[in-house]
Amino acid sequence: MSQADVLKALEARAGGQWGLVTTAQAKLDGSLGVQLLRLERAGALASVGHGVYRLASSPRPQHLTIKVAWLRLDPGTPARDRGTRGPGAGVVSHASACAVHGLDDRPAGPVELTVPTRRTTRDTNVVLHCAPMDADDITVVDGLPVTTVPRTVVDLLRGRTDAARVGAVVAEAASRDLVGVDDLAVRVGSFAGAYGLPPEASGAELLEFLCERAGRPLHVRKAERPAAADKAGPERRRATIREVAERAGVSHQTVSRFLKNDSGMKPATRARIERAVAELDYRPNLVARSMRTRRSHRITIVLPELSGFVPTPLLRGASAAAHEAGYLTDVIGLQGGESHRAQSVMSLLDTRQADGVLSLVPLGEPGAGQWPVVVLGEYDDDLHAQGRLADGWPAEEILRHLADQGHRRFLHVAGSQEWASARNRRAVYVDAIERLGLESYGIVDGDWSVRSGYEAARDLPADSGVTAVLAANDYVALGVLRGFQDRGTRVPEEMSVFGWDDEEFTRYFSPSISTVHIDKEEVGRQSMLSLLALLRGEPERKSEVTDLFRLVPRGSSGPAPR
């Protein structure tokens, strides 16, 4: 095909998809990659994303980054032929849906798309959510499949988006008649508890609360109880603490101690109460208790705006400690810088939506000790590890361990240097190599990905003399292992590989991957115990974790080859 023919074919393709065309579509028409490059150099095409071009003769479309991300889900299929089901399907959702509907004027964040089956993306500017989607939840705006306004609000609430932000979206949609507020209230009632309201609060009360937080009051007609419910007979009465005590043969004060997880209770007494609680299906009335004590019995754990990475082990440890003390936990994402997050935290506490706050990210000075707030300090604004979790000293322990097995020449595949943890591991590696009298073939600049590990192993010269590789994390180690396997290098017989983080998959890969375990769950637990001490009026206890790091040698490392 001549350049003129290629351009004509591209124009035909781009006509129905906002002046955009993908490399995959162009190749289906017989265009070569080199021809696309020539057209780009000639100014006829402009690259607007990996594998996506915009015709220079076409105006720049609105929401360009969203449209590019959606096209890339199934780059070979024209926009007009795309459906909402199947492996390449996807719907614009969450904050991106707000942008397309014109409901949110905040700076654009990552493009958010909901797909029907689980898949991943290497594009750090795209977040993929996996969830079922009914046809009634999808509309089309400017040729893009987008979640309807009600479904968008539900998605934001399910993701624990900041209350003020959701409220602004609801208020704007209501002012433009884009949503039926009464109908929306029916769909959102189940999220009331997650935003600090009593569990029995209605959807209407939640919407009013959200809009008040946004500074845009909204009055919703409260739904009446259906008459059929009144005819269905009396609601089953909730068992009381005194009935539990009578069934267990103890005093109600003893049951109260049990509910507060009194560690001094006799095992036999605890067993009788547990049996009575189960038989009576007893559930503490948290609303009544809140009214008596003027406390919510909830603790909020703060992250920055929720993203693809969530420190699950740390949250698991913190939540377990809170639950043992009789508290429920809510995990929320707060946008903005330290001062904005601090104001949001003070508002949560001042309105008694939470009794205390454990923040994983910096908060500035929320009350300077006047509020029950513990700032963990282990992550920065982007949830990059810092502090104790970023300590690199285990790198020296790995080198010592491998040196004891006869290894003398090493390679380090580093993580992204934007992370303190990657910089620290690299620095300790360099220092320990010199102090221990070992040799380093070099350091490969990686990016935490499997691909960076694979390429490092693939490109390592056969005569490098390297017998052991220290990978920045387990994903990099996985890539290194696969790279050596593809080139016929046996692990661990000819090459030892050590990862970091003790991800679950490391136990099941073949060979299993040697790694460093980090007791993040205990870090979360100790931090929550510090907050609980504040809530009891005690001085904040120092959060200490002994044996935070532990080497876990497995099948991917062994003696140096003879």
N, C-alpha and C positions, 0 to 999 in steps of 0.2 A: 504493500500500500504506500502511496505517496504521502507526503506530509499533509497535503491538501485533503486527501481522502481520510486520513486519520482524524484531522480536525473536524471534518464534516461528520464523521461517525460519533465523535465525542459530543458535538453539539446536539446530535439527535438523542444521545443518551442523557445529557444534562438537562434537556428541555423539561423533563417531568420531575426533576429532583433538585430544584433551586439553583441550577447552574453548576451543580457538582457532579463529578464522575469519579469512580474508583479505578485503581489500577487493574483490579480483577475484572471489572466490566470492560475496560478497554482491551484487555487481552482476549476476552471472549469475542471481540469484534475483529481480532487479528492484528491489533496494534502491538508493537514491541516496546519494551521498556525504554530502549535508547531513543525511540521516536518521541516518547513522552518527555524525556529529558531535553531533547532538542526544542520541543515546543515550549517548555518551561523557560529555557534560556532565551528563546525568541520573544518571550513576554506574552505568549498566547495562553499559557496556563500558569496558575499560581498554586503552589503546594499549601494546603490548609490543614494537613494532618497526615499521619503515616498512611500512605496508599490512597490519599484522597486529593483531588485537584479541583480548583474552581476555574471556569473559563473566564478569561480576562474580559470578555465581551459581556459577561453577565454581572448584574449588580451584586454587591455583597449581601447575602441573605441575612435576615434577622435570626438571632440565636444560632449563629454559624457553628460554634463548638458543639452544641447539642446535636445538630443535624449531622455533623461529621461523625460524632461518636455513635449515633444510631445507624448510619450507613455502614460503619465498620463492623457492626454486629454480624452482618451478612453481606460482605462487600461484593459478592458476585451476582446478587439478585437486585433487579431494578426496584426502586421505591414503590412503584405502582403494583408490583407483584408480591410485595411483602405482606405476610399475615401476622397475626398475634400469637400463633402457636407454632411449635416446631423448634428445631435446634438453633435457628438463626433469628428467632423472633425476639422482640423486646419492645417495651413501652416506656416512654419518658415519664418519670415519676418523682416523688418527693420534692426537694427544693427546685429541681429542674422543671418539674411540672408547674410549680408556683411561678417560675420565671416565664414560661410559655403562656400561662394564663394571665400574666401581668399582675400577679398578686403580691410580689415581693421585689422591692427595689434595692435589696442589699447586694453587695458585690458578689459576683458569680463565684461559686465554689466548684468542686468537682461535678462533672456531669453524672446525674443519677438515673439509672435505667433499671427497670424490673424485668427479669427474664423468667421464662417458665421452668427451665431446668438449670441446675447448678453449673456454673462455668466461671472461669477466672479471666482476668485481663492483666496485661503487663503495663497498661497505660495508667500511670499514677493519677491522671486527671479524670479518671472514670471510676465510679463505684457501681458495682452490679449487685442488685438485690434479687434474691430468688424467692418468688411467691406466686401462688395461683392467682389468676386474674379472670373475673367474669366479664363477659362482653358488655354488661351494663356499666362496668367500671372504666370503660375506655371510650374516649372521644377522639376526634381528629381536629387538630388545629394547624392550619397552614401545611397540610399534608403529613403532619407528624402524628402518630398514635400517642396519645397522652392520657394519663389517668384523669378521670373526672375530678371536679373540685371536691366532692364528698370523699372519694377514695383517697385523694391527695391528703386531705386533713387526717384521715384515719392512718395513713402511712406515716405522717409526721408524728402523730401521737404514739404510734407503735414504736417509733424510733426514739421516743423521749426527747423530741426537739424542745428547745427552750420555750417555756409557756408564753412569754411575750411575743415571740416570733409566730407561734401558731395562732395566737390571738389576733395579731395583725392581719394574718392571712384570712381568718374567718370573718373579721370585721369588714375587710375590703371586699371579700366575695359577697357578703350579705348586702353591702351598700350598692353593689352593682347587680344584684339579683342573679348572681351566678350559682347560688345554693339556696335550698329551702332550709332555713335554720331549724324549723321544727323537725323535719325529717333527719337532718344531720344529728340533732340531739339524740335521736333513737340509736344511731350507729356508734356514738362515742361514749356512752355511759360507762362501759367497762374500763375506761382508762382513768376514771376519776381518782381512784386510789393511788395510781402512779404519780399523780400530780399533787399529792398531799391532802386531797379532800377525803372525807369519811367514805368508807367502802360503799355505803348505801346511797351516796350522792348521785343525783340524776345527771344525764347527759346535758340537760339544760343548765344545771348549776355549773357543770364543768365549762361549758361554752362561755357563760357569763364571767366565770373566774378568769379564763384565758384572755378574754377581751379586756377585762379590767387591768390585767397585768400589762396589756399593750397600750393602755391609756385610751381605749376606744370602747366605752361601755356598750353592752348589747343586752337587750331584754328579750328573753325567750319565754314563750308560753309553756308553762310546766305541763307535762303530759299527765293525764289522769289515769288512775288505775282502771283497767278494763273491768266492765261489770262482770264478765265471765269469771274473773279471778275471785270476786266476792262469793260467787255461787259454788266455787270449788271446795268450799269448806274451810275451816279455820287453819291458819298456817301452823305448822308444827312448832311447838314452843321450844325455845332454846333451853338446854339444861343449865342449871346454876352451879356455882362453885360449892354450895352447901349440899346439893344432891350428889356431887362427885365425892365430897367428904364422907357423906353417909354411906355411899356404896363401898368406899374403900375402908371404912371403919377408922377414919382419922378426923381431926379437927379441920375446919375450913382454913385455919391459919397454916396448917401443914400443907394443904393443897396450894395455898398461895406461895409458900416457900418452894414447892415443886415447880410451879409455873415460872418462878424467878430463877430456876436452875440452881437451887441451893446444893452446893457440892458436899455439904456435911450430912445429907440425908442418908439414912440406912438403905442399903440396896433392896431389902425386902419391902420397906415402906414405899419406896419409889416404884417398885414393880406393881404393888397393889393399886397405887394411884394411876399408873399408866394403863392398867387393865380397866379401871373405872372410867377413865377418860375415853378410851376406845369404845367401851360398851354403851356409854351415854352420848357418844359423838359430841363431846363437849368442846366448845370453841370459846376462848376468852372474848368478851365483848370489848373490843378495843375502843369503840366509840364512847361507851360509858366510862371506861377507865380514863380516856382522854378528857372527858368533861370533869371528872373528879380531880384529876391531877393537873389539868391544864397543860398536859404534854401530849405530843402526838405519838410517842413511842415509835418514831421512824427516824432513821439516820440516812442522810443523803451522801452518796459518794459522787464526787465531781470529776468529770473528765473534760477535756476541751471538746469542741463540737465533735459528736460521734463520727467515727470513720471506720475504715476497714479493719484497723488494728485495735483490739481491745485486750488489755492484760488480764486474761481470764483467770490464771492461777492466783494472782494477787487479789482479784475481786472475790474469788471463791473463799480465800482465807479470811478476808475482812468480813464478808457476809456471814460466814459460819460463826465467827466470834460475836457478831451483833445478835444473831438469832439465839445463840446460847444465853445471851443476857436479856432476851425478851423483846428485842427490837426488830422491826422490819427494815429492809434497806431498799432505797431507790437509787438507781444509777442514772445520772443525767449528764448531758453534754451542754456546756455553756460556751457560747461564742464570745469573741472579743478578747481584749487583753486582760492583764491581771486586775486592774482597777474595776473594769466592768464585771468581771467574775466575782470580785469581792462584794460589789454592790448587790449582785443577785443572791449571793450566799447570805448576806445580812438580811435581805428581804425574806428569804426562806425561814430564817430563824425568828425574825421579828413577827412574822405572821403565824408562827407556830406550825408551819408545814413540816418542819423537821426539828428534832431536839438537838441534833448535832450534825456536823459536817466533816467528812474525811475527804480531803482534796488530794488528788494525785498530781495536780499541776499547780504552779505558783498562783497565789491569790493576792499579792500585795500585802496590805495590812488590814484585814477585816476585823476592826475593833481592837486590834493590838492586845489580845489576851482577855478582852471582855466577853467574848463569845466562845461557846464550846466548838472550836474548830481546830483540827489537826491537819497540817499541810505535810504530806508525805515527803515531798522533795526528791522523789526518785525519777521524775519525768519532767521534761520541759514542755513548752506550750504545744509542741507537735507530737507529744507522747514519745519522744526519743529518750531512752534511758540515760540517766545521769546519776551522780552520787554513788551509793554502794553498788547498785545494780550494774553500773558501767565500769566497775573496777576491772583492770586487766591483769591482775597478778596471777590468775590461774594459767595464763599463757606460759609463765615460767615453770609452773608445776607440770604442765604437759611436756615441755622440753626436757625437764629432769627425768620424767617417767620414761620418755622415749630414749633418752641418752643412756639410761640404765639398761635398756634393751639393745644397746649397741649402735644406735643411730647417731650419725655425726653431721650429715648434710641435710638441710631442711628447706622447704618452700612455704611461704605464708601467703594465702589468698585472703586479702583484707576485705573488710566491709566498707560501706560508703563513709568517707571521711567527714561527712556532715554530722555524723553521730559521735558523741563522746566515747561511747563504748568501743567503736571501731578504732578510734585514735589511740585509746588507752591500750587495747590489745596489741596494736601494732608497735607502740612504744615499748611495752614490756618485752615483746618478742625480740626487738632489736637489741635492747639492753641485755637481756638474758643470754642471747647468742654469744655476745662478747664476753660476759662474765663467766659463762660456763665453758668457754673455750671451744665452742661449736662453730659450724660453718652455715651460712645462709646463702643459698643460690640466688635468692632475690625475693621481692615482694610483688605480688600481682595486685593491682588496684581493682577490686571487685565492687559489687553493689548489693551484696546480700542475696543475690539471686542464684538459682540452680544453674542458670546459663553461664554466669561468670565463673563458677567452679568448673563446669564442663570444659569451657574454653581454655582455662588455665591448665587442666590436665592434658587436653588434646594438644596444646601448643608446647608442652614441656619437651625440650630436646632429649632424645634417647640417651645421650652421653652426659646429661646434666649431673649425674652422681647423686641426685636427690633420692633419699629412701623414705622420707616421711613428710607429710603435708599437714600444716596446721591451718584449718579453715575458719573463717570468721564466725560462721554459724552452721547449724545443721543442714540448712538448705544448700549452702555453698559446698559443704562436705558431700552431700548427696550428688551434686553435679560433678565433683572431683571423682567420686567413686565410679559414676557412670562413664565419665570420660576415659578413665583408665581401663575400665572393662571393654569399652569399644575399641581401644587400641591394643588390647591383648595383654595389658599389664595386670598381673594377679595381685589382689589385695586380700590378706596382708602379706602374702609370701614374698612379694617383690616391692611392695609399697605400703606403708602405713598411713592411715588417714584419721585425723581427729577433728571432730566438730565442736559445737558449743550451743547450749540451751536445753539439751535433753528433750527435744520434741518427741511426741509419741511415736512417730513413724520410724525413729532411729532404732527402735527395738525390733522392728519387723522387716526392715530391709535386709537383703542378703549380699554381703555379710552385715550383721548388725553394726551400727555406727558408734564408735567410741566418742564420748562427748563430755561436756561439763554440765552438771546439774546445778541449777540455781533455785534455791528454796524461796521462790516468790510468794508461795502460799503463806509461809510463815511471816514474811515481811508484811503482807496484808493483815494477817491476824494480829501481830504485835502492834501495828499502827492503830487498828481498831480498839485494842485493849487500852492504848493511850487515850483515845477519845472517850472510852467508857469511864476511865478514871476521872476525866474532867467532868463528865456528867454526874458522877457521884460526889463531886465537890472536892476531889483529891487533886494534888499537884500532878501535872502531866508527867507520866512515867516515860523514861527514856526507852525508845524502841530499839531493842537489841536482838540480833539473830546470830547465834553462834553457828559455825559451819554453813555459812551462806552458800559457798561454792563447794562442790564435791566432784572429783574426777570419776568418770564412769567408763573404764576401759571395756571395750567389747570386741566383736569379731573383726573390726576394720583395722586394728593395730596389733602389732606383735613384734618379735625380734627382727633386727635388721638382717637382710639377706647376706649370706656368707659369700 
